Amino acid sequence: MSATQTGLVAGLVLGLAATNGFGAFVVTLAVGVIGVVVGRVLDGRLDLGDLLGRGRDR
């Protein structure tokens, strides 16, 4: 699935959540962000050490 397709699906899900109220929209958005971070870590595109302030060279 390409980034464009993933963005389209995410937009549709957020749109559906927005129709159920603002609280559902915020929860869906937060879970989506967590999913993206976990996916990037598993793909090796994101290093948690960089996010937490610890570099690999230490």
QUIJOCOR-V533425 format. One record per run of one state. SS is the DSSP state (@ for helix, = for strand, . for the rest). FROM is the first residue (numbers start at 1). LEN is the number of residues. If there is no record, write none. Layout:
SS;FROM;LEN / SS;FROM;LEN
This chain:
.;1;2 / @;3;17 / .;20;2 / @;22;22 / .;44;4 / @;48;5 / .;53;6
